Amino acid sequence: MSGDGLGLATLHLRAQRLSARVIFVQDCTSMVSEVPHRFLVLFFLLSLAGCATRAEREAVFDNQLREMSGASEARLLNSMGRIPDNSYQLEDGTKILQWRWDTSYIDPGMPLLWGGWGWGWRGRGWMPMGGFPPTLVRQSCIVEWTLVGSMAQGYRWQGAGCQKVTP
């Protein structure tokens, strides 16, 4: 009988060890399957953090210009980073300074894709889908400052390419 008791204790100990290994393996596999999902979520959130909407970029640009209000003409020219493209002197002594930025780039477009449904040639066949040619995209920005008595009093800006003050 004592031999049977020792055998049962040994079997019980082996069963506990085996169940511990099974739980460990299950925990590791669930952790491994969660890692790619966590990585993808983190990657997605980080990629969004680097993206700013057009409204956010325009707000930053407008804040940069607002900080220059009240500056002297020399300080305004220094802050804008270059001499103005145009300047106008009005009869009342007011001066208008204008800066222009023109940028252009080529959007590569998308090649024509072929797709279909069905299997091989027995289906409805392959047909072209989508595709558009490369496109030239031009963006411009105009900034005008109003100077009264050599002090920057007001500004206005317009355009889709307004993202930063200095080129």
PAMARNU-377038 format. One record per residue: residue number from 0; residue in one letter; x, y, z of N, C-alpha, C in turn. Coordinates in nm, 2 decimals, m for minus. Last residue first. Layout:
BEGIN
- NUM	A	X	Y	Z	X	Y	Z	X	Y	Z;
...
This chain:
BEGIN
- 166	P	1.11	8.06	m4.59	1.12	7.95	m4.69	1.22	7.84	m4.65;
- 165	T	0.92	8.15	m4.30	1.05	8.15	m4.38	1.06	8.03	m4.47;
- 164	V	0.66	8.06	m4.23	0.69	8.20	m4.26	0.82	8.21	m4.35;
- 163	K	0.46	7.79	m4.35	0.57	7.84	m4.27	0.60	7.98	m4.32;
- 162	Q	0.23	7.75	m4.50	0.26	7.66	m4.40	0.37	7.71	m4.30;
- 161	C	0.03	7.80	m4.76	0.08	7.88	m4.64	0.10	7.78	m4.52;
- 160	G	m0.09	7.71	m4.99	0.05	7.67	m4.96	0.11	7.74	m4.84;
- 159	A	m0.33	7.81	m5.04	m0.33	7.67	m4.99	m0.19	7.63	m4.95;
- 158	G	m0.43	8.14	m4.94	m0.36	8.04	m5.03	m0.36	7.91	m4.96;
- 157	Q	m0.36	8.45	m4.77	m0.45	8.36	m4.84	m0.37	8.26	m4.92;
- 156	W	m0.35	8.70	m4.52	m0.29	8.59	m4.60	m0.40	8.51	m4.66;
- 155	R	m0.28	9.01	m4.36	m0.37	8.91	m4.42	m0.30	8.81	m4.51;
- 154	Y	m0.21	9.23	m4.09	m0.17	9.14	m4.19	m0.29	9.06	m4.25;
- 153	G	m0.11	9.53	m3.92	m0.21	9.42	m3.95	m0.15	9.34	m4.07;
- 152	Q	0.11	9.69	m3.84	m0.02	9.70	m3.78	m0.12	9.59	m3.81;
- 151	A	0.44	9.74	m3.80	0.34	9.64	m3.85	0.21	9.64	m3.78;
- 150	M	0.56	10.06	m3.84	0.53	9.96	m3.75	0.42	9.87	m3.81;
- 149	S	0.60	10.29	m4.00	0.71	10.19	m3.99	0.69	10.08	m3.88;
- 148	G	0.35	10.41	m4.00	0.46	10.47	m3.93	0.57	10.37	m3.90;
- 147	V	0.21	10.11	m4.07	0.17	10.25	m4.04	0.28	10.31	m3.95;
- 146	L	0.19	9.85	m4.29	0.28	9.92	m4.20	0.23	10.06	m4.19;
- 145	T	0.05	9.54	m4.34	0.02	9.68	m4.35	0.11	9.75	m4.24;
- 144	W	0.14	9.26	m4.53	0.15	9.33	m4.41	0.12	9.48	m4.43;
- 143	E	0.03	8.97	m4.69	0.04	9.11	m4.70	0.04	9.17	m4.56;
- 142	V	0.11	8.67	m4.85	0.10	8.74	m4.72	0.12	8.89	m4.74;
- 141	I	0.00	8.40	m5.03	0.03	8.55	m5.04	0.01	8.60	m4.90;
- 140	C	0.09	8.10	m5.18	0.05	8.17	m5.06	0.09	8.32	m5.08;
- 139	S	0.00	7.81	m5.38	0.06	7.94	m5.36	0.01	8.00	m5.23;
- 138	Q	0.07	7.51	m5.55	0.01	7.58	m5.43	0.08	7.71	m5.42;
- 137	R	0.00	7.27	m5.79	0.06	7.40	m5.76	m0.01	7.46	m5.64;
- 136	V	0.06	6.96	m5.92	m0.01	7.03	m5.81	0.07	7.16	m5.78;
- 135	L	0.03	6.77	m6.20	0.10	6.88	m6.14	0.02	6.95	m6.04;
- 134	T	m0.02	6.42	m6.19	m0.08	6.55	m6.20	0.01	6.66	m6.14;
- 133	P	m0.02	6.11	m6.37	0.04	6.21	m6.28	m0.02	6.35	m6.30;
- 132	P	m0.36	5.96	m6.43	m0.22	6.00	m6.46	m0.15	6.09	m6.36;
- 131	F	m0.51	5.68	m6.26	m0.52	5.82	m6.31	m0.37	5.87	m6.33;
- 130	G	m0.69	5.40	m6.18	m0.58	5.45	m6.25	m0.61	5.60	m6.29;
- 129	G	m0.96	5.17	m6.20	m0.90	5.28	m6.15	m0.79	5.34	m6.24;
- 128	M	m0.93	4.87	m6.38	m0.99	4.94	m6.27	m0.90	5.05	m6.23;
- 127	P	m1.00	4.66	m6.67	m0.92	4.77	m6.60	m1.00	4.84	m6.49;
- 126	M	m1.07	4.31	m6.62	m1.10	4.44	m6.67	m1.02	4.55	m6.60;
- 125	W	m1.09	3.97	m6.71	m1.02	4.08	m6.64	m1.06	4.21	m6.70;
- 124	G	m1.38	3.75	m6.67	m1.26	3.81	m6.73	m1.20	3.92	m6.65;
- 123	R	m1.58	3.62	m6.55	m1.62	3.73	m6.64	m1.50	3.80	m6.71;
- 122	G	m1.42	3.30	m6.56	m1.50	3.40	m6.50	m1.54	3.51	m6.60;
- 121	R	m1.25	3.15	m6.71	m1.39	3.11	m6.71	m1.48	3.21	m6.65;
- 120	W	m0.99	3.22	m6.68	m1.06	3.27	m6.80	m1.21	3.23	m6.80;
- 119	G	m0.98	3.23	m6.33	m0.91	3.23	m6.45	m1.00	3.28	m6.57;
- 118	W	m1.28	3.25	m6.17	m1.16	3.18	m6.17	m1.10	3.18	m6.31;
- 117	G	m1.42	3.57	m6.06	m1.43	3.44	m6.12	m1.29	3.37	m6.12;
- 116	W	m1.32	3.89	m6.16	m1.38	3.80	m6.07	m1.40	3.67	m6.14;
- 115	G	m1.05	4.13	m6.18	m1.17	4.06	m6.23	m1.23	3.97	m6.12;
- 114	G	m0.82	4.38	m6.29	m0.88	4.29	m6.19	m1.00	4.22	m6.25;
- 113	W	m0.55	4.59	m6.32	m0.64	4.49	m6.39	m0.69	4.40	m6.28;
- 112	L	m0.49	4.93	m6.29	m0.49	4.80	m6.23	m0.59	4.71	m6.31;
- 111	L	m0.29	5.20	m6.38	m0.41	5.12	m6.41	m0.39	4.98	m6.36;
- 110	P	m0.12	5.38	m6.12	m0.13	5.30	m6.24	m0.26	5.23	m6.26;
- 109	M	m0.18	5.70	m6.01	m0.20	5.56	m5.97	m0.20	5.49	m6.10;
- 108	G	0.01	6.00	m5.92	m0.10	5.93	m5.98	m0.11	5.78	m5.93;
- 107	P	0.22	6.15	m5.82	0.25	6.04	m5.92	0.13	5.97	m5.98;
- 106	D	0.21	6.49	m5.84	0.15	6.38	m5.77	0.16	6.26	m5.87;
- 105	I	0.47	6.71	m5.83	0.40	6.62	m5.92	0.34	6.50	m5.84;
- 104	Y	0.45	7.05	m5.71	0.51	6.91	m5.71	0.42	6.83	m5.80;
- 103	S	0.53	7.38	m5.62	0.46	7.29	m5.71	0.53	7.15	m5.70;
- 102	T	0.47	7.69	m5.47	0.54	7.56	m5.47	0.46	7.47	m5.56;
- 101	D	0.53	8.02	m5.41	0.47	7.93	m5.50	0.54	7.80	m5.50;
- 100	W	0.47	8.29	m5.21	0.54	8.16	m5.21	0.46	8.08	m5.31;
- 99	R	0.52	8.64	m5.16	0.45	8.53	m5.23	0.54	8.40	m5.22;
- 98	W	0.45	8.93	m4.97	0.54	8.81	m4.99	0.45	8.71	m5.06;
- 97	Q	0.43	9.28	m4.95	0.36	9.15	m4.99	0.47	9.05	m5.02;
- 96	L	0.34	9.56	m4.77	0.45	9.47	m4.81	0.39	9.34	m4.84;
- 95	I	0.23	9.89	m4.78	0.19	9.75	m4.79	0.31	9.67	m4.84;
- 94	K	0.21	10.17	m4.57	0.29	10.09	m4.66	0.24	9.95	m4.66;
- 93	T	0.07	10.50	m4.55	0.07	10.35	m4.52	0.14	10.28	m4.62;
- 92	G	0.06	10.75	m4.64	0.18	10.71	m4.57	0.18	10.56	m4.53;
- 91	D	m0.17	10.81	m4.78	m0.17	10.85	m4.64	m0.04	10.81	m4.57;
- 90	E	m0.12	10.69	m5.03	m0.11	10.84	m5.02	m0.11	10.88	m4.87;
- 89	L	0.09	10.40	m5.00	m0.04	10.46	m5.02	m0.02	10.61	m4.99;
- 88	Q	0.32	10.20	m5.16	0.31	10.32	m5.07	0.18	10.39	m5.10;
- 87	Y	0.40	9.86	m5.17	0.31	9.97	m5.22	0.31	10.08	m5.11;
- 86	S	0.60	9.59	m5.29	0.57	9.69	m5.18	0.49	9.80	m5.25;
- 85	N	0.67	9.24	m5.34	0.61	9.37	m5.38	0.59	9.46	m5.26;
- 84	D	0.82	9.06	m5.20	0.82	9.05	m5.35	0.76	9.18	m5.41;
- 83	P	1.04	9.16	m4.93	0.91	9.13	m4.99	0.92	9.13	m5.14;
- 82	I	1.33	8.97	m4.83	1.27	9.09	m4.87	1.13	9.06	m4.93;
- 81	R	1.31	8.72	m4.57	1.36	8.77	m4.70	1.29	8.90	m4.73;
- 80	G	1.22	8.65	m4.32	1.33	8.58	m4.37	1.38	8.62	m4.51;
- 79	M	1.04	8.76	m4.15	0.98	8.70	m4.27	1.09	8.62	m4.34;
- 78	S	1.20	8.88	m3.96	1.12	8.76	m3.92	1.06	8.69	m4.04;
- 77	N	1.32	9.09	m4.10	1.40	8.98	m4.05	1.32	8.86	m4.02;
- 76	L	1.09	9.24	m4.15	1.17	9.19	m4.27	1.26	9.07	m4.22;
- 75	L	1.03	9.30	m3.89	0.93	9.23	m3.97	1.01	9.16	m4.09;
- 74	R	1.24	9.46	m3.81	1.22	9.33	m3.74	1.13	9.24	m3.82;
- 73	A	1.20	9.68	m3.99	1.33	9.60	m3.99	1.31	9.46	m3.93;
- 72	E	0.95	9.77	m3.90	0.97	9.72	m4.03	1.10	9.63	m4.05;
- 71	S	0.87	9.64	m3.57	0.92	9.74	m3.66	0.94	9.68	m3.80;
- 70	A	0.56	9.48	m3.47	0.71	9.48	m3.49	0.74	9.60	m3.58;
- 69	G	0.29	9.45	m3.45	0.35	9.55	m3.37	0.50	9.56	m3.39;
- 68	S	0.30	9.10	m3.52	0.22	9.23	m3.51	0.29	9.32	m3.41;
- 67	M	0.42	8.86	m3.50	0.50	8.97	m3.56	0.42	9.10	m3.55;
- 66	E	0.23	8.69	m3.40	0.34	8.72	m3.31	0.42	8.84	m3.36;
- 65	R	0.08	8.64	m3.63	0.02	8.72	m3.52	0.13	8.77	m3.42;
- 64	L	0.24	8.46	m3.77	0.22	8.60	m3.82	0.17	8.69	m3.71;
- 63	Q	0.21	8.24	m3.61	0.35	8.29	m3.64	0.33	8.44	m3.68;
- 62	N	m0.06	8.20	m3.62	0.00	8.23	m3.49	0.14	8.29	m3.51;
- 61	D	m0.09	8.12	m3.89	m0.15	8.24	m3.84	m0.09	8.29	m3.71;
- 60	F	0.05	7.87	m3.87	0.10	7.98	m3.96	0.04	8.11	m3.92;
- 59	V	m0.12	7.73	m3.70	0.02	7.75	m3.66	0.08	7.87	m3.74;
- 58	A	m0.35	7.73	m3.86	m0.36	7.79	m3.73	m0.21	7.82	m3.68;
- 57	E	m0.27	7.58	m4.08	m0.30	7.72	m4.10	m0.31	7.79	m3.97;
- 56	R	m0.23	7.33	m3.96	m0.12	7.40	m4.02	m0.14	7.55	m4.04;
- 55	E	m0.50	7.28	m3.88	m0.40	7.29	m3.78	m0.27	7.36	m3.83;
- 54	A	m0.62	7.27	m4.13	m0.67	7.37	m4.04	m0.56	7.39	m3.93;
- 53	R	m0.50	7.04	m4.24	m0.48	7.17	m4.30	m0.51	7.28	m4.21;
- 52	T	m0.37	6.84	m3.97	m0.47	6.87	m4.07	m0.44	7.01	m4.13;
- 51	A	m0.08	6.65	m3.94	m0.16	6.77	m3.90	m0.26	6.80	m4.01;
- 50	C	0.08	6.36	m3.84	0.00	6.43	m3.94	m0.08	6.54	m3.88;
- 49	G	0.20	6.24	m3.62	0.29	6.32	m3.71	0.21	6.40	m3.82;
- 48	A	0.00	6.10	m3.51	0.06	6.21	m3.43	0.14	6.30	m3.52;
- 47	L	m0.05	5.89	m3.69	m0.14	6.00	m3.68	m0.09	6.12	m3.60;
- 46	S	0.16	5.73	m3.63	0.16	5.79	m3.76	0.06	5.90	m3.77;
- 45	L	0.10	5.65	m3.37	0.22	5.73	m3.39	0.22	5.80	m3.53;
- 44	L	m0.13	5.50	m3.42	m0.14	5.62	m3.34	m0.02	5.71	m3.36;
- 43	F	m0.02	5.29	m3.58	m0.13	5.38	m3.63	m0.13	5.51	m3.55;
- 42	F	0.17	5.18	m3.40	0.21	5.23	m3.52	0.11	5.33	m3.58;
- 41	L	m0.01	5.09	m3.20	0.09	5.18	m3.17	0.14	5.25	m3.29;
- 40	V	m0.16	4.90	m3.35	m0.23	5.01	m3.29	m0.13	5.12	m3.26;
- 39	L	0.05	4.72	m3.42	m0.02	4.79	m3.52	m0.10	4.91	m3.47;
- 38	F	0.13	4.63	m3.16	0.23	4.70	m3.25	0.15	4.78	m3.36;
- 37	R	m0.10	4.50	m3.08	m0.05	4.61	m3.01	0.04	4.70	m3.09;
- 36	H	m0.10	4.30	m3.28	m0.21	4.39	m3.27	m0.17	4.52	m3.19;
- 35	P	0.14	4.16	m3.22	0.12	4.23	m3.35	0.01	4.33	m3.35;
- 34	V	0.08	4.07	m2.95	0.19	4.17	m2.98	0.17	4.23	m3.12;
- 33	E	m0.11	3.88	m2.93	m0.15	4.02	m2.90	m0.04	4.12	m2.94;
- 32	S	0.02	3.64	m2.98	m0.08	3.69	m3.08	m0.13	3.83	m3.05;
- 31	V	0.18	3.64	m2.75	0.24	3.65	m2.89	0.14	3.69	m2.99;
- 30	M	m0.01	3.60	m2.55	0.07	3.72	m2.55	0.14	3.74	m2.69;
- 29	S	m0.10	3.35	m2.62	m0.20	3.46	m2.63	m0.12	3.59	m2.63;
- 28	T	0.13	3.20	m2.59	0.08	3.21	m2.72	m0.02	3.32	m2.73;
- 27	C	0.17	3.23	m2.31	0.27	3.28	m2.41	0.21	3.29	m2.55;
- 26	D	m0.05	3.10	m2.21	m0.03	3.24	m2.18	0.07	3.30	m2.28;
- 25	Q	m0.01	2.84	m2.30	m0.13	2.91	m2.34	m0.11	3.06	m2.32;
- 24	V	0.23	2.78	m2.17	0.23	2.78	m2.31	0.11	2.86	m2.36;
- 23	F	0.13	2.79	m1.90	0.24	2.87	m1.94	0.24	2.89	m2.10;
- 22	I	m0.06	2.58	m1.90	m0.10	2.72	m1.88	0.00	2.82	m1.93;
- 21	V	0.12	2.37	m1.95	0.01	2.40	m2.05	m0.04	2.54	m2.03;
- 20	R	0.28	2.37	m1.72	0.34	2.39	m1.86	0.23	2.43	m1.96;
- 19	A	0.09	2.31	m1.53	0.16	2.44	m1.52	0.22	2.47	m1.66;
- 18	S	0.02	2.06	m1.60	m0.08	2.16	m1.62	m0.02	2.30	m1.61;
- 17	L	0.26	1.93	m1.54	0.21	1.93	m1.68	0.11	2.04	m1.70;
- 16	R	0.27	1.96	m1.27	0.38	2.02	m1.35	0.33	2.03	m1.50;
- 15	Q	0.05	1.81	m1.19	0.06	1.96	m1.16	0.16	2.03	m1.25;
- 14	A	0.12	1.56	m1.28	0.01	1.62	m1.34	0.01	1.77	m1.31;
- 13	R	0.34	1.51	m1.11	0.36	1.52	m1.25	0.25	1.59	m1.32;
- 12	L	0.20	1.50	m0.86	0.30	1.60	m0.88	0.33	1.62	m1.03;
- 11	H	0.04	1.27	m0.91	m0.02	1.40	m0.89	0.08	1.51	m0.91;
- 10	L	0.24	1.07	m0.94	0.15	1.10	m1.05	0.08	1.24	m1.03;
- 9	T	0.34	1.08	m0.68	0.43	1.11	m0.79	0.35	1.15	m0.91;
- 8	A	0.12	1.00	m0.54	0.18	1.13	m0.51	0.26	1.18	m0.62;
- 7	L	0.09	0.74	m0.64	m0.02	0.84	m0.66	0.04	0.98	m0.64;
- 6	G	0.33	0.62	m0.54	0.30	0.63	m0.69	0.19	0.74	m0.72;
- 5	L	0.29	0.63	m0.27	0.40	0.71	m0.33	0.38	0.72	m0.48;
- 4	G	0.07	0.46	m0.25	0.06	0.60	m0.21	0.17	0.69	m0.27;
- 3	D	0.18	0.22	m0.34	0.08	0.28	m0.42	0.06	0.43	m0.38;
- 2	G	0.36	0.17	m0.14	0.41	0.19	m0.27	0.31	0.25	m0.36;
- 1	S	0.19	0.12	0.08	0.28	0.24	0.08	0.34	0.27	m0.06;
- 0	M	0.08	m0.12	0.00	0.00	0.00	0.00	0.09	0.13	0.00;
